[in-house]
Amino acid sequence: MKKLLATFWLGIWLYFGTFLAATPAFAAGNMAQTTDKVEALRDRNLTRVQQFLTSIPRDYYTVRQINKVKALGKEQQALLVDVREPKEYASGHIPGAINLPLRSLTDNLDQIPKTRPVILYCSTGYRTAMGVMALQMLGYDNVRGFPPSIEGWKKAGETLEK
């Protein structure tokens, strides 16, 4: 009997709960709350993006010369991060670089130090720029991009690891 009574009241609650949720006044209240939350989130994100864009230094968070990349590696133990896909990395990469594809960069934050320089590169610079921006916005002020990327490295006659 208790089970039957509990089922009955659950049915009543579900029925009227559904009915109330469908009423314009109830839905409008929820919609207004949701809209306010979305707008607040959008405003917060917009503010963060504006802060990032207005704080970009003259060098646009880049290391443009191969000799500087090598010097940072030697003198400050800079970490080179290849943000290309694994197949691209396997076909040849800058010696000493690790592979953290752009799509999984935020899944591997534990592999990106904040205490030494980090230099990202890809094939053409596009993924590098997205990776640098994402990491900078996450508080990694030690991250730079290498715009010549792997193509510039190869054109300069530098060796690749496989």
MDAnalysis code that builds the backbone (N, CA, C; Angstrom):
import MDAnalysis as mda
import numpy as np

u = mda.Universe.empty(486, n_residues=162, atom_resindex=np.repeat(np.arange(162), 3), trajectory=True)
u.add_TopologyAttr("name", ["N", "CA", "C"] * 162)
u.add_TopologyAttr("resid", np.arange(1, 163))
u.add_TopologyAttr("resname", ["MET", "LYS", "LYS", "LEU", "LEU", "ALA", "THR", "PHE", "TRP", "LEU", "GLY", "ILE", "TRP", "LEU", "TYR", "PHE", "GLY", "THR", "PHE", "LEU", "ALA", "ALA", "THR", "PRO", "ALA", "PHE", "ALA", "ALA", "GLY", "ASN", "MET", "ALA", "GLN", "THR", "THR", "ASP", "LYS", "VAL", "GLU", "ALA", "LEU", "ARG", "ASP", "ARG", "ASN", "LEU", "THR", "ARG", "VAL", "GLN", "GLN", "PHE", "LEU", "THR", "SER", "ILE", "PRO", "ARG", "ASP", "TYR", "TYR", "THR", "VAL", "ARG", "GLN", "ILE", "ASN", "LYS", "VAL", "LYS", "ALA", "LEU", "GLY", "LYS", "GLU", "GLN", "GLN", "ALA", "LEU", "LEU", "VAL", "ASP", "VAL", "ARG", "GLU", "PRO", "LYS", "GLU", "TYR", "ALA", "SER", "GLY", "HIS", "ILE", "PRO", "GLY", "ALA", "ILE", "ASN", "LEU", "PRO", "LEU", "ARG", "SER", "LEU", "THR", "ASP", "ASN", "LEU", "ASP", "GLN", "ILE", "PRO", "LYS", "THR", "ARG", "PRO", "VAL", "ILE", "LEU", "TYR", "CYS", "SER", "THR", "GLY", "TYR", "ARG", "THR", "ALA", "MET", "GLY", "VAL", "MET", "ALA", "LEU", "GLN", "MET", "LEU", "GLY", "TYR", "ASP", "ASN", "VAL", "ARG", "GLY", "PHE", "PRO", "PRO", "SER", "ILE", "GLU", "GLY", "TRP", "LYS", "LYS", "ALA", "GLY", "GLU", "THR", "LEU", "GLU", "LYS"])
u.atoms.positions = np.array([
    [0.828, -1.195, 0.000],
    [0.000, 0.000, 0.000],
    [0.872, 1.259, 0.000],
    [1.924, 1.257, 0.841],
    [2.809, 2.412, 0.895],
    [3.472, 2.656, -0.461],
    [3.853, 1.548, -1.123],
    [4.497, 1.660, -2.430],
    [3.529, 2.265, -3.446],
    [2.298, 1.824, -3.413],
    [1.273, 2.328, -4.317],
    [1.026, 3.809, -4.061],
    [0.941, 4.195, -2.803],
    [0.722, 5.588, -2.431],
    [1.902, 6.460, -2.870],
    [3.107, 5.966, -2.678],
    [4.298, 6.711, -3.080],
    [4.324, 6.893, -4.599],
    [3.964, 5.836, -5.321],
    [3.915, 5.912, -6.784],
    [2.870, 6.925, -7.236],
    [1.702, 6.904, -6.569],
    [0.637, 7.850, -6.895],
    [1.123, 9.295, -6.723],
    [1.721, 9.601, -5.573],
    [2.173, 10.970, -5.314],
    [3.318, 11.366, -6.244],
    [4.168, 10.423, -6.592],
    [5.245, 10.710, -7.551],
    [4.637, 11.066, -8.903],
    [3.619, 10.321, -9.295],
    [2.937, 10.607, -10.563],
    [2.296, 11.984, -10.559],
    [1.634, 12.323, -9.466],
    [1.006, 13.647, -9.336],
    [2.067, 14.737, -9.417],
    [3.159, 14.555, -8.695],
    [4.244, 15.552, -8.675],
    [4.844, 15.734, -10.069],
    [5.091, 14.615, -10.757],
    [5.653, 14.700, -12.107],
    [4.681, 15.386, -13.066],
    [3.387, 15.025, -12.956],
    [2.389, 15.611, -13.842],
    [2.314, 17.130, -13.649],
    [2.143, 17.561, -12.417],
    [2.005, 18.988, -12.163],
    [3.330, 19.733, -12.349],
    [4.425, 19.065, -12.072],
    [5.732, 19.684, -12.315],
    [5.932, 19.972, -13.796],
    [5.527, 19.009, -14.623],
    [5.619, 19.193, -16.068],
    [4.673, 20.301, -16.521],
    [3.469, 20.290, -15.959],
    [2.485, 21.310, -16.308],
    [2.987, 22.701, -15.931],
    [3.527, 22.843, -14.722],
    [4.027, 24.146, -14.278],
    [5.205, 24.613, -15.119],
    [6.079, 23.678, -15.438],
    [7.254, 24.040, -16.231],
    [6.853, 24.541, -17.616],
    [5.708, 24.080, -18.096],
    [5.252, 24.489, -19.421],
    [4.489, 25.799, -19.412],
    [4.127, 26.316, -18.240],
    [3.377, 27.568, -18.195],
    [4.294, 28.720, -18.588],
    [3.763, 29.704, -19.298],
    [4.594, 30.822, -19.753],
    [5.300, 31.564, -18.629],
    [4.635, 31.768, -17.506],
    [5.248, 32.516, -16.401],
    [6.448, 31.753, -15.843],
    [6.277, 30.457, -15.642],
    [7.361, 29.638, -15.090],
    [8.521, 29.569, -16.088],
    [8.179, 29.290, -17.353],
    [9.215, 29.188, -18.385],
    [9.933, 30.518, -18.561],
    [9.201, 31.621, -18.520],
    [9.816, 32.944, -18.678],
    [10.806, 33.220, -17.551],
    [10.448, 32.832, -16.331],
    [11.360, 33.030, -15.201],
    [12.651, 32.246, -15.387],
    [12.539, 30.980, -15.786],
    [13.718, 30.157, -16.027],
    [14.528, 30.687, -17.204],
    [13.819, 31.115, -18.245],
    [14.487, 31.628, -19.430],
    [15.261, 32.914, -19.098],
    [14.656, 33.765, -18.302],
    [15.323, 35.013, -17.907],
    [16.569, 34.713, -17.095],
    [16.472, 33.747, -16.171],
    [17.645, 33.375, -15.372],
    [18.747, 32.813, -16.261],
    [18.361, 31.938, -17.200],
    [19.340, 31.339, -18.106],
    [19.978, 32.410, -18.982],
    [19.173, 33.320, -19.505],
    [19.694, 34.395, -20.341],
    [20.670, 35.265, -19.558],
    [20.333, 35.590, -18.319],
    [21.230, 36.392, -17.479],
    [22.564, 35.679, -17.269],
    [22.509, 34.375, -17.018],
    [23.739, 33.602, -16.798],
    [24.592, 33.564, -18.064],
    [23.953, 33.358, -19.203],
    [24.676, 33.309, -20.473],
    [25.315, 34.666, -20.764],
    [24.569, 35.739, -20.547],
    [25.108, 37.082, -20.780],
    [26.269, 37.392, -19.841],
    [26.172, 36.980, -18.597],
    [27.265, 37.211, -17.634],
    [28.509, 36.441, -18.047],
    [28.327, 35.207, -18.488],
    [29.450, 34.392, -18.947],
    [30.081, 35.004, -20.196],
    [29.238, 35.435, -21.131],
    [29.729, 36.068, -22.350],
    [30.519, 37.330, -22.020],
    [29.992, 38.156, -21.122],
    [30.676, 39.395, -20.737],
    [32.021, 39.110, -20.078],
    [32.048, 38.094, -19.213],
    [33.304, 37.736, -18.550],
    [34.338, 37.260, -19.571],
    [33.909, 36.416, -20.512],
    [34.823, 35.922, -21.536],
    [35.278, 37.042, -22.460],
    [34.368, 37.931, -22.815],
    [34.713, 39.061, -23.663],
    [35.764, 39.932, -22.976],
    [35.593, 40.160, -21.696],
    [36.555, 40.955, -20.929],
    [37.924, 40.284, -20.940],
    [37.960, 38.970, -20.736],
    [39.239, 38.252, -20.734],
    [39.916, 38.328, -22.094],
    [39.149, 38.183, -23.170],
    [39.722, 38.260, -24.513],
    [40.240, 39.680, -24.778],
    [39.469, 40.692, -24.407],
    [39.917, 42.078, -24.588],
    [41.200, 42.339, -23.805],
    [41.273, 41.851, -22.576],
    [42.485, 42.027, -21.772],
    [43.678, 41.361, -22.447],
    [43.454, 40.169, -22.985],
    [44.534, 39.461, -23.667],
    [44.993, 40.249, -24.895],
    [44.054, 40.647, -25.732],
    [44.408, 41.329, -26.984],
    [45.110, 42.666, -26.744],
    [44.692, 43.392, -25.716],
    [45.332, 44.688, -25.451],
    [46.675, 44.543, -24.747],
    [46.988, 43.353, -24.253],
    [48.263, 43.158, -23.557],
    [49.323, 42.476, -24.421],
    [49.014, 42.216, -25.679],
    [49.978, 41.534, -26.554],
    [51.207, 42.417, -26.749],
    [52.397, 41.857, -26.488],
    [53.620, 42.650, -26.659],
    [53.977, 42.832, -28.138],
    [54.944, 43.683, -28.387],
    [55.354, 43.970, -29.774],
    [55.770, 42.719, -30.539],
    [56.367, 41.766, -29.844],
    [56.835, 40.555, -30.541],
    [55.723, 39.511, -30.720],
    [54.526, 39.851, -30.281],
    [53.362, 38.960, -30.399],
    [53.624, 37.579, -29.811],
    [54.338, 37.517, -28.696],
    [54.643, 36.254, -28.021],
    [55.353, 35.275, -28.948],
    [56.353, 35.761, -29.658],
    [57.064, 34.894, -30.592],
    [58.569, 34.896, -30.354],
    [59.184, 33.846, -30.842],
    [60.632, 33.736, -30.986],
    [60.804, 33.476, -32.477],
    [61.386, 34.430, -33.193],
    [61.394, 34.345, -34.653],
    [62.656, 33.749, -35.271],
    [63.752, 33.721, -34.527],
    [65.006, 33.234, -35.105],
    [65.365, 31.859, -34.546],
    [65.873, 31.028, -35.436],
    [66.285, 29.673, -35.052],
    [67.371, 29.729, -33.988],
    [68.333, 30.641, -34.134],
    [69.418, 30.710, -33.141],
    [68.882, 31.066, -31.752],
    [67.825, 31.855, -31.689],
    [67.229, 32.182, -30.377],
    [66.494, 30.978, -29.789],
    [65.849, 30.194, -30.644],
    [65.187, 28.974, -30.177],
    [66.233, 28.035, -29.578],
    [67.340, 27.872, -30.304],
    [68.414, 26.995, -29.820],
    [69.018, 27.532, -28.522],
    [69.236, 28.836, -28.448],
    [69.823, 29.436, -27.243],
    [68.894, 29.259, -26.038],
    [67.596, 29.475, -26.232],
    [66.639, 29.277, -25.137],
    [66.630, 27.819, -24.680],
    [66.779, 26.911, -25.630],
    [66.831, 25.490, -25.280],
    [68.058, 25.156, -24.460],
    [69.170, 25.704, -24.875],
    [70.433, 25.406, -24.209],
    [70.571, 26.140, -22.876],
    [70.286, 27.430, -22.860],
    [70.525, 28.260, -21.672],
    [69.422, 28.178, -20.620],
    [68.180, 28.029, -21.074],
    [67.061, 28.056, -20.119],
    [66.208, 26.786, -20.152],
    [66.709, 25.754, -20.794],
    [65.993, 24.472, -20.906],
    [64.567, 24.659, -21.430],
    [64.430, 25.498, -22.445],
    [63.104, 25.722, -23.040],
    [62.540, 24.398, -23.542],
    [61.254, 24.239, -23.374],
    [60.563, 23.055, -23.862],
    [59.966, 23.383, -25.222],
    [60.332, 22.607, -26.233],
    [59.744, 22.753, -27.561],
    [58.529, 21.845, -27.646],
    [57.400, 22.410, -28.070],
    [56.163, 21.637, -28.177],
    [55.653, 21.713, -29.611],
    [55.591, 20.562, -30.248],
    [55.050, 20.430, -31.594],
    [53.548, 20.217, -31.446],
    [52.744, 21.162, -31.913],
    [51.289, 21.065, -31.751],
    [50.603, 20.452, -32.975],
    [51.399, 19.849, -33.858],
    [50.821, 19.164, -35.013],
    [50.242, 17.816, -34.584],
    [49.562, 17.163, -35.495],
    [48.992, 15.848, -35.232],
    [50.113, 14.805, -35.129],
    [49.869, 13.689, -34.424],
    [50.911, 12.677, -34.236],
    [51.562, 12.167, -35.526],
    [50.790, 11.990, -36.591],
    [51.375, 11.525, -37.865],
    [52.370, 12.546, -38.413],
    [52.021, 13.835, -38.281],
    [52.931, 14.885, -38.742],
    [54.210, 14.878, -37.913],
    [54.057, 14.750, -36.614],
    [55.198, 14.713, -35.699],
    [56.107, 13.534, -36.042],
    [55.511, 12.376, -36.293],
    [56.277, 11.164, -36.606],
    [57.054, 11.295, -37.909],
    [56.568, 12.134, -38.823],
    [57.257, 12.301, -40.106],
    [58.515, 13.159, -39.985],
    [58.704, 13.792, -38.858],
    [59.888, 14.610, -38.607],
    [59.541, 15.805, -37.753],
    [60.366, 16.038, -36.722],
    [60.113, 17.158, -35.802],
    [61.441, 17.774, -35.376],
    [61.362, 18.957, -34.804],
    [62.557, 19.638, -34.313],
    [63.142, 18.795, -33.177],
    [64.467, 18.564, -33.211],
    [65.086, 17.725, -32.181],
    [64.743, 18.190, -30.757],
    [64.345, 17.223, -29.938],
    [64.021, 17.490, -28.538],
    [62.588, 17.897, -28.284],
    [61.812, 18.113, -29.333],
    [60.416, 18.551, -29.164],
    [59.533, 17.393, -28.712],
    [58.527, 17.735, -27.916],
    [57.497, 16.756, -27.562],
    [56.253, 17.064, -28.387],
    [55.391, 16.081, -28.526],
    [54.173, 16.258, -29.316],
    [52.955, 16.366, -28.417],
    [52.332, 17.540, -28.427],
    [51.064, 17.769, -27.745],
    [50.143, 18.419, -28.778],
    [49.394, 17.610, -29.526],
    [48.534, 18.171, -30.573],
    [47.607, 19.260, -30.033],
    [47.372, 20.266, -30.849],
    [46.536, 21.396, -30.445],
    [45.201, 20.941, -29.877],
    [44.572, 19.972, -30.517],
    [43.244, 19.511, -30.080],
    [43.252, 18.969, -28.649],
    [44.407, 18.495, -28.183],
    [44.466, 17.921, -26.828],
    [45.384, 18.720, -25.906],
    [45.719, 19.930, -26.294],
    [46.645, 20.746, -25.514],
    [46.176, 20.936, -24.076],
    [44.924, 21.280, -23.896],
    [44.434, 21.527, -22.533],
    [44.274, 20.240, -21.726],
    [44.251, 19.100, -22.394],
    [44.220, 17.824, -21.676],
    [45.603, 17.458, -21.137],
    [46.626, 18.174, -21.587],
    [48.008, 17.854, -21.222],
    [48.723, 19.003, -20.525],
    [47.987, 19.822, -19.832],
    [48.595, 20.969, -19.148],
    [49.646, 20.546, -18.133],
    [49.517, 19.343, -17.614],
    [50.500, 18.850, -16.640],
    [51.886, 18.656, -17.264],
    [51.954, 18.621, -18.587],
    [53.235, 18.453, -19.272],
    [53.856, 19.792, -19.692],
    [53.133, 20.874, -19.431],
    [53.613, 22.199, -19.826],
    [54.038, 22.958, -18.573],
    [55.340, 23.160, -18.409],
    [55.814, 23.849, -17.196],
    [55.508, 25.343, -17.240],
    [55.417, 25.938, -16.062],
    [55.240, 27.389, -15.958],
    [56.530, 28.067, -15.506],
    [57.557, 27.262, -15.243],
    [58.788, 27.794, -14.655],
    [59.944, 27.927, -15.635],
    [59.740, 27.550, -16.872],
    [60.785, 27.705, -17.895],
    [60.119, 28.018, -19.229],
    [60.879, 28.538, -20.189],
    [60.270, 28.893, -21.472],
    [59.665, 27.679, -22.187],
    [58.547, 27.928, -22.860],
    [57.881, 26.918, -23.677],
    [57.691, 27.544, -25.056],
    [58.112, 26.818, -26.086],
    [58.005, 27.328, -27.459],
    [57.164, 26.345, -28.268],
    [56.062, 26.844, -28.816],
    [55.178, 26.029, -29.652],
    [55.505, 26.239, -31.120],
    [55.306, 25.183, -31.900],
    [55.423, 25.316, -33.357],
    [54.515, 24.293, -34.025],
    [54.239, 24.525, -35.301],
    [53.432, 23.594, -36.093],
    [53.991, 23.583, -37.515],
    [53.133, 23.494, -38.520],
    [53.584, 23.488, -39.909],
    [53.715, 24.889, -40.482],
    [52.708, 25.714, -40.206],
    [52.664, 27.036, -40.830],
    [52.514, 28.193, -39.856],
    [52.213, 27.901, -38.611],
    [52.039, 28.947, -37.610],
    [50.608, 29.127, -37.149],
    [49.655, 28.578, -37.884],
    [48.242, 28.765, -37.539],
    [47.894, 28.100, -36.205],
    [48.215, 26.818, -36.084],
    [47.925, 26.110, -34.833],
    [48.776, 26.650, -33.686],
    [49.981, 27.069, -34.019],
    [50.860, 27.656, -33.002],
    [50.187, 28.869, -32.377],
    [49.656, 29.758, -33.217],
    [49.014, 30.980, -32.719],
    [47.837, 30.658, -31.814],
    [47.031, 29.671, -32.209],
    [45.887, 29.296, -31.365],
    [46.363, 28.713, -30.040],
    [47.395, 27.888, -30.084],
    [47.930, 27.287, -28.865],
    [48.521, 28.324, -27.927],
    [49.283, 29.267, -28.487],
    [49.876, 30.323, -27.658],
    [48.773, 31.150, -27.002],
    [47.766, 31.523, -27.765],
    [46.680, 32.333, -27.215],
    [45.962, 31.580, -26.097],
    [45.653, 30.315, -26.343],
    [44.948, 29.524, -25.325],
    [45.771, 29.424, -24.045],
    [47.048, 29.100, -24.171],
    [47.884, 28.944, -22.980],
    [48.118, 30.274, -22.273],
    [48.295, 31.342, -23.032],
    [48.447, 32.658, -22.409],
    [47.201, 33.004, -21.599],
    [46.025, 32.730, -22.157],
    [44.780, 33.045, -21.460],
    [44.587, 32.163, -20.225],
    [45.276, 31.021, -20.195],
    [45.213, 30.139, -19.032],
    [46.294, 30.466, -18.004],
    [47.045, 31.547, -18.257],
    [48.034, 31.983, -17.280],
    [49.462, 31.555, -17.548],
    [49.730, 30.967, -18.684],
    [51.090, 30.564, -19.044],
    [51.800, 31.734, -19.727],
    [52.405, 32.607, -18.934],
    [53.069, 33.770, -19.513],
    [54.475, 33.448, -20.018],
    [54.872, 32.197, -19.931],
    [56.185, 31.747, -20.392],
    [56.119, 31.090, -21.774],
    [54.965, 31.148, -22.429],
    [54.767, 30.465, -23.714],
    [54.947, 31.436, -24.871],
    [55.691, 30.981, -25.864],
    [55.926, 31.748, -27.093],
    [55.692, 30.821, -28.284],
    [55.510, 31.425, -29.435],
    [55.393, 30.656, -30.664],
    [56.627, 30.843, -31.524],
    [56.880, 29.884, -32.377],
    [57.974, 29.957, -33.348],
    [57.326, 30.032, -34.727],
    [57.077, 31.277, -35.227],
    [56.326, 31.445, -36.478],
    [56.937, 30.795, -37.723],
    [58.263, 30.731, -37.853],
    [58.763, 30.030, -39.040],
    [58.337, 28.560, -39.068],
    [58.022, 28.035, -37.883],
    [57.532, 26.666, -37.729],
    [58.472, 25.643, -38.358],
    [57.969, 24.455, -38.560],
    [58.797, 23.361, -39.068],
    [59.279, 23.651, -40.480],
    [58.470, 24.349, -41.272],
    [58.873, 24.677, -42.644],
    [60.080, 25.609, -42.651],
    [60.072, 26.609, -41.797],
    [61.216, 27.512, -41.692],
    [62.458, 26.800, -41.196],
    [62.263, 25.871, -40.271],
    [63.368, 25.067, -39.732],
    [64.017, 24.262, -40.862],
    [63.176, 23.607, -41.684],
    [63.689, 22.796, -42.799],
    [64.354, 23.667, -43.859],
    [63.744, 24.799, -44.209],
    [64.315, 25.692, -45.232],
    [65.678, 26.223, -44.828],
    [65.903, 26.331, -43.521],
    [67.199, 26.813, -43.030],
    [68.250, 25.695, -43.027],
    [67.848, 24.502, -43.440],
    [68.787, 23.389, -43.503],
    [69.010, 22.688, -42.173],
    [68.143, 22.947, -41.208],
    [68.276, 22.316, -39.887],
    [67.780, 20.867, -39.953],
    [68.321, 20.041, -39.079],
    [67.962, 18.630, -39.079],
    [66.657, 18.394, -38.332],
    [66.017, 17.281, -38.662],
    [64.788, 16.845, -38.001],
    [65.022, 15.484, -37.364],
    [64.301, 15.217, -36.296],
    [64.293, 13.896, -35.676],
    [63.070, 13.147, -36.158],
    [63.189, 11.830, -36.181],
    [62.021, 10.987, -36.509],
    [61.817, 9.990, -35.415],
])
